[in-house]
Amino acid sequence: MIRMTTLMRVVVLGVALIIWWEIMGSAGQRQGTPVHQYAGQVQSIKIDRCGLQPGTCEGSILLKLQDGKEVALAIQPGTWIKRGDQLILIDELGVGNYIRAQAAPLPTTAAREGTVGSSPGERALTLEETSQE
């Protein structure tokens, strides 16, 4: 009788753990947002928050694509970002870096205030900006 009760507790605990794992695994995922691969030059970086472990920062980047268009990308922990042949994290990015990233675009209504590199005083000037002065 004691073995059967212990076995039932283990089964119930295992099922509860599986359900919890599924709920927590999908909690951080953005529902219905397509993930695509992008390549271009980083125009600005916004880091919203970071955890204590490497790779836990999240935020967004503004990327100038090769065709000249700009796209704001949501960067979550685990987002695939590659500079050259090296996988990097958002906190290792710099304005002007050429990268490839597999990420979801931010909605066009999302505010990007307070981004690093959004004004000339916070980043290196581009060739076009220096020729205007």
ChimeraX attribute file (.defattr): number of C-alpha atoms within 10 A of each C-alpha:
attribute: neighborCount
match mode: 1-to-1
recipient: residues
	/A:1	6
	/A:2	7
	/A:3	8
	/A:4	9
	/A:5	10
	/A:6	11
	/A:7	12
	/A:8	12
	/A:9	12
	/A:10	12
	/A:11	12
	/A:12	12
	/A:13	12
	/A:14	12
	/A:15	12
	/A:16	11
	/A:17	12
	/A:18	12
	/A:19	12
	/A:20	11
	/A:21	12
	/A:22	10
	/A:23	11
	/A:24	11
	/A:25	10
	/A:26	10
	/A:27	10
	/A:28	10
	/A:29	10
	/A:30	12
	/A:31	8
	/A:32	7
	/A:33	12
	/A:34	9
	/A:35	15
	/A:36	11
	/A:37	11
	/A:38	20
	/A:39	18
	/A:40	21
	/A:41	20
	/A:42	23
	/A:43	23
	/A:44	24
	/A:45	25
	/A:46	21
	/A:47	16
	/A:48	12
	/A:49	9
	/A:50	14
	/A:51	10
	/A:52	7
	/A:53	7
	/A:54	10
	/A:55	17
	/A:56	16
	/A:57	20
	/A:58	20
	/A:59	19
	/A:60	22
	/A:61	24
	/A:62	24
	/A:63	27
	/A:64	20
	/A:65	18
	/A:66	12
	/A:67	8
	/A:68	10
	/A:69	9
	/A:70	15
	/A:71	20
	/A:72	22
	/A:73	22
	/A:74	20
	/A:75	26
	/A:76	20
	/A:77	16
	/A:78	13
	/A:79	21
	/A:80	16
	/A:81	21
	/A:82	17
	/A:83	16
	/A:84	11
	/A:85	8
	/A:86	9
	/A:87	14
	/A:88	17
	/A:89	21
	/A:90	23
	/A:91	16
	/A:92	9
	/A:93	18
	/A:94	16
	/A:95	19
	/A:96	17
	/A:97	14
	/A:98	19
	/A:99	21
	/A:100	21
	/A:101	21
	/A:102	17
	/A:103	22
	/A:104	22
	/A:105	19
	/A:106	18
	/A:107	12
	/A:108	9
	/A:109	6
	/A:110	8
	/A:111	9
	/A:112	18
	/A:113	8
	/A:114	13
	/A:115	19
	/A:116	18
	/A:117	20
	/A:118	17
	/A:119	12
	/A:120	10
	/A:121	9
	/A:122	12
	/A:123	15
	/A:124	13
	/A:125	13
	/A:126	10
	/A:127	8
	/A:128	8
	/A:129	10
	/A:130	9
	/A:131	8
	/A:132	6
	/A:133	5
